[in-house]
Amino acid sequence: MITASEMKTPRLVTALPGPKAKQIVERDAKFMSPSFTRDYPLVAKSGHGAMVEDVDGNVFLDFAAGIAVCSTGHCHPKVVAAIQKQAAQLIHMSGTDFYYESLPLLAERLGKTVPGSEDKKVFFTNSGTEAVEAAMKLARYATKRDKLIAFYGGFHGRTMGSLSLTASKSTQRKGFGGLLSGVEHIPYPYAYRCAHGHTAETCGAEILETLENQIFKRLFDPTEVAGIIIEPIQGEGGYVPAPKFFLQELRRICTQHGIMLIVDEVQSGMGRTGKWWAFEHAGIEPDIITSAKGIASGMPLGAIIAKSRVMNWKPGSHGTTFGGNPVCLAASLATMDLLEGGMIENARKMGHYIFQHTANWTNEFKIVGDVRGKGLMVGIEFVRDQRTKERAGDLRNAVVDSAFHKGLLVLGAGENSLRLSPPLLIDEEQADFALRTLEECIREAENKI
């Protein structure tokens, strides 16, 4: 019999959820914070590659990767070996107060992934939201300004500073009172829903005009703006890519006014789009980059990467007890080896394969309004009517739930989109299974209309 670790496609042996899973879900409801959002009752026990086994022995194909975190797959042997070796040598020392070799080693390697001739420096954090908090502080410190501009639909975290930038769902802000002052939001160039009828290549010109001729003239003088933060592909917002020209023009505007261009690559970075960073598709150079999620294959690590002349804050200006933990750094170094060793190229190749096979979905399915993204960052938007583009979050949810019951793990994004963010090691057999399963689920959802 093939073991779970040897499988490439799902095997379901119980009704879902199984008996053990039901017991754990009930215990979770009794003792865990109710603030978590669970899409379906998966109770994971182990993971190998793109496969996850639950406590009842059911095996699933994971096209969510722990929200795009398990970039090299679950428990890759080289990552596990690196973690085990480091854990036996040094678990913690705190890079804020002491030195260890892996800190500058990983920092140098990360800096070299970023285009441009200027030297880079790195600050390590525990998570994406901490990376965004650090980026906000650095932008203010470097510019001696205090205003920040973000985008509607953007998700940058849930701590109070990053939450001030987040504008994804009102429930994420409701009940927490006043947030950080001096933050303004503007529309994101959402080509499928472009108010001016532009294409995916041209959407956003009016937004840039609003920024320069309204925001800068009526709200914030540009000399008071410390940074503009943008996801080159919105994550929680629905896997919406910003047009190439939009990112280029944003870079021009920031350069003109001495504003820090902060690119949030927490979800889109570390090879997911077929390049190290999603902004590379636009040929720009940010001032500050935030990273986390896929940076250490599941270990808690984040980072900001900035031009050396920008990261010039003085000792004590910012610090962290656990950020840059030796075990997490070891996992990240192993992750980078694997990404450079072929997984980034596989993300590009498999992304192309998936987009080829979904290119006609808007014609095949009346509830699919748009398929978009880059590499293995694929968004599928569900609508009730393709003409009116009425959002169909309920149909999206039905597809997500149905996929789970067929052994495929996917997640929603935004109000009515589904995201595909599998580990970067998937192959054509696994992509074919996922696409066939989604086609079945979409047909079932259509039949309910």
MARGUPA-711871 format. One record per residue (C-alpha): x, y, z. Coordinates in steps of 0.05 Angstrom, whole numbers, m for minus. Example, Ala and Ser with C-alpha at 12.3 -4.5 7.8 and 13.67 -1.06 7.14 Angstrom:
BEGIN
246 m90 156 $
273 m21 143 $
***
This chain:
BEGIN
0 0 0 $
26 70 m18 $
39 111 45 $
15 182 51 $
85 209 42 $
90 174 m26 $
23 197 m53 $
14 252 m105 $
m62 255 m107 $
m115 249 m52 $
m142 188 m16 $
m205 196 26 $
m223 139 74 $
m277 170 117 $
m334 219 110 $
m310 290 123 $
m298 309 177 $
m278 241 205 $
m292 220 276 $
m225 242 305 $
m229 308 267 $
m299 321 296 $
m274 312 367 $
m216 360 356 $
m260 412 323 $
m307 409 384 $
m248 416 432 $
m221 474 391 $
m288 510 397 $
m285 503 472 $
m214 526 485 $
m189 567 425 $
m201 640 408 $
m263 647 365 $
m228 701 323 $
m199 650 275 $
m234 639 208 $
m236 566 187 $
m264 550 118 $
m274 475 129 $
m258 423 183 $
m189 400 162 $
m151 374 223 $
m80 364 197 $
m34 311 225 $
25 308 177 $
48 336 110 $
96 315 56 $
108 354 m7 $
40 379 m32 $
2 326 8 $
m30 333 77 $
m57 276 119 $
m111 288 171 $
m121 254 238 $
m168 203 207 $
m121 181 152 $
m151 222 96 $
m99 250 48 $
m109 316 12 $
m75 354 m44 $
m56 422 m15 $
m65 480 m63 $
m65 530 m5 $
4 514 25 $
m14 543 93 $
m33 609 60 $
26 608 12 $
75 593 69 $
100 522 53 $
136 545 m10 $
181 484 m15 $
125 437 6 $
109 407 73 $
169 380 111 $
218 381 54 $
275 334 76 $
329 387 66 $
290 439 107 $
276 388 162 $
349 368 164 $
371 441 169 $
321 453 226 $
343 390 264 $
416 405 256 $
409 477 280 $
362 458 338 $
416 413 365 $
468 468 363 $
435 535 381 $
361 550 387 $
363 622 410 $
411 678 424 $
375 743 403 $
406 779 345 $
388 846 377 $
442 836 429 $
490 784 401 $
520 759 336 $
515 693 300 $
538 674 231 $
471 658 198 $
444 729 208 $
491 764 158 $
494 702 115 $
419 701 101 $
416 777 98 $
469 778 44 $
433 725 4 $
366 760 9 $
397 826 m12 $
427 795 m74 $
358 772 m98 $
337 845 m104 $
353 880 m170 $
393 944 m171 $
464 966 m160 $
454 995 m90 $
474 954 m30 $
418 926 13 $
409 914 87 $
360 869 123 $
320 869 188 $
290 803 210 $
222 796 243 $
176 739 265 $
119 750 215 $
91 791 158 $
54 840 201 $
118 854 240 $
155 865 175 $
103 917 155 $
108 951 223 $
184 954 214 $
176 982 144 $
129 1036 169 $
178 1057 223 $
237 1056 175 $
201 1098 123 $
184 1150 176 $
255 1149 204 $
289 1154 137 $
245 1211 111 $
230 1248 176 $
157 1249 152 $
96 1216 182 $
42 1206 129 $
29 1139 94 $
m13 1119 34 $
m42 1050 22 $
m94 1018 m24 $
m165 994 m17 $
m166 918 m18 $
m97 915 12 $
m79 869 69 $
m16 884 109 $
m30 851 176 $
m72 857 238 $
m27 890 290 $
m49 962 302 $
1 996 256 $
m6 947 198 $
m81 945 209 $
m83 1020 196 $
m57 1004 126 $
m102 943 116 $
m166 958 79 $
m190 889 60 $
m251 874 104 $
m285 919 154 $
m291 862 204 $
m215 864 210 $
m221 935 237 $
m288 934 272 $
m286 941 348 $
m214 964 355 $
m223 1039 360 $
m177 1091 331 $
m119 1067 290 $
m55 1101 267 $
m66 1173 244 $
m38 1201 179 $
m58 1142 135 $
m98 1153 71 $
m125 1099 23 $
m135 1103 m52 $
m165 1053 m101 $
m124 995 m126 $
m121 983 m202 $
m171 925 m206 $
m173 912 m281 $
m232 864 m281 $
m274 917 m245 $
m241 979 m274 $
m289 1037 m268 $
m262 1067 m332 $
m263 1003 m374 $
m188 996 m381 $
m152 931 m395 $
m106 893 m348 $
m48 932 m379 $
m78 1001 m375 $
m123 1003 m313 $
m102 1054 m260 $
m84 1118 m297 $
m141 1156 m263 $
m118 1131 m195 $
m49 1160 m206 $
m81 1225 m228 $
m122 1226 m164 $
m60 1214 m123 $
m22 1272 m155 $
m78 1322 m166 $
m125 1307 m108 $
m89 1272 m50 $
m25 1312 m57 $
m61 1378 m67 $
m120 1371 m19 $
m100 1323 36 $
m25 1309 43 $
30 1351 14 $
77 1301 m18 $
134 1329 25 $
97 1301 86 $
88 1231 58 $
138 1180 85 $
116 1120 44 $
68 1089 m5 $
56 1015 7 $
29 968 m46 $
22 894 m59 $
44 881 m131 $
m9 827 m130 $
m61 836 m76 $
m68 774 m33 $
m129 778 12 $
m158 828 m37 $
m170 772 m88 $
m103 758 m122 $
m108 821 m164 $
m44 841 m202 $
m26 914 m210 $
m10 933 m282 $
63 940 m300 $
57 1013 m319 $
21 1028 m253 $
79 1003 m212 $
128 1040 m257 $
90 1105 m250 $
84 1096 m175 $
160 1088 m173 $
167 1153 m213 $
121 1191 m166 $
156 1166 m104 $
225 1184 m133 $
201 1253 m153 $
176 1270 m83 $
227 1232 m40 $
174 1182 m17 $
193 1111 3 $
162 1060 m44 $
146 1001 1 $
128 937 m36 $
92 885 6 $
116 817 m19 $
94 777 41 $
49 733 m1 $
75 745 m72 $
149 739 m59 $
200 683 m51 $
191 655 m121 $
116 647 m122 $
105 686 m186 $
164 653 m223 $
213 707 m202 $
242 721 m134 $
196 781 m126 $
131 799 m161 $
154 871 m171 $
208 846 m218 $
156 834 m271 $
149 910 m274 $
224 924 m275 $
222 971 m215 $
266 979 m153 $
229 990 m88 $
261 1026 m29 $
235 976 22 $
209 905 12 $
170 865 63 $
175 789 63 $
150 731 105 $
105 670 91 $
146 629 41 $
213 655 66 $
226 595 113 $
180 539 89 $
134 544 150 $
180 569 205 $
161 637 234 $
205 688 199 $
196 755 165 $
243 808 138 $
248 877 109 $
300 888 56 $
319 960 42 $
371 1001 6 $
430 1012 53 $
423 1088 50 $
350 1079 73 $
364 1030 129 $
408 1078 167 $
373 1080 234 $
414 1084 297 $
425 1027 348 $
363 1019 391 $
316 1050 339 $
284 982 327 $
296 912 354 $
267 843 364 $
277 786 414 $
259 728 368 $
264 756 298 $
321 721 261 $
318 661 307 $
375 612 288 $
329 554 273 $
285 597 229 $
346 624 192 $
370 553 179 $
303 536 149 $
305 598 106 $
375 584 80 $
353 514 61 $
291 544 29 $
333 591 m13 $
376 533 m37 $
314 496 m60 $
283 557 m93 $
347 572 m131 $
355 499 m147 $
294 496 m191 $
230 512 m152 $
225 584 m177 $
230 559 m248 $
179 505 m233 $
132 559 m206 $
139 596 m272 $
129 533 m313 $
71 505 m274 $
38 573 m270 $
41 577 m346 $
12 506 m349 $
m47 524 m303 $
m62 589 m340 $
m62 552 m406 $
m114 503 m379 $
m157 557 m348 $
m154 607 m405 $
m223 587 m430 $
m258 580 m363 $
m295 646 m370 $
m327 617 m433 $
m337 547 m404 $
m368 569 m338 $
m420 624 m331 $
m401 637 m258 $
m327 648 m272 $
m315 721 m286 $
m240 725 m286 $
m177 683 m280 $
m114 722 m263 $
m47 724 m229 $
25 703 m243 $
62 638 m232 $
32 597 m176 $
m9 655 m150 $
m75 644 m187 $
m141 680 m172 $
m209 657 m197 $
m266 706 m189 $
m337 681 m183 $
m397 721 m206 $
m472 709 m211 $
m475 742 m279 $
m416 755 m325 $
m450 816 m355 $
m465 852 m289 $
m405 821 m252 $
m448 813 m190 $
m404 783 m137 $
m420 711 m118 $
m385 698 m52 $
m434 642 m36 $
m417 605 m100 $
m342 614 m86 $
m354 585 m16 $
m391 527 m46 $
m333 511 m92 $
m283 515 m35 $
m325 468 9 $
m338 420 m48 $
m264 417 m65 $
m248 398 6 $
m297 340 4 $
m262 317 m60 $
m193 320 m28 $
m169 387 m53 $
m149 443 m5 $
m161 514 m31 $
m178 580 2 $
m219 641 m15 $
m191 711 m25 $
m229 776 m25 $
m305 777 m27 $
m315 726 m82 $
m249 700 m108 $
m214 634 m98 $
m138 630 m94 $
m91 576 m116 $
m24 580 m80 $
5 510 m80 $
75 491 m59 $
125 509 m114 $
142 436 m125 $
76 413 m155 $
77 374 m221 $
30 367 m280 $
m6 307 m250 $
m23 347 m188 $
m43 408 m228 $
m88 365 m272 $
m122 335 m211 $
m134 403 m181 $
m162 432 m245 $
m207 373 m259 $
m233 376 m187 $
m246 450 m192 $
m283 441 m258 $
m328 390 m224 $
m340 436 m165 $
m356 496 m210 $
m406 455 m250 $
m439 433 m186 $
m443 505 m162 $
m473 527 m229 $
m527 475 m224 $
m550 505 m158 $
m567 572 m190 $
***
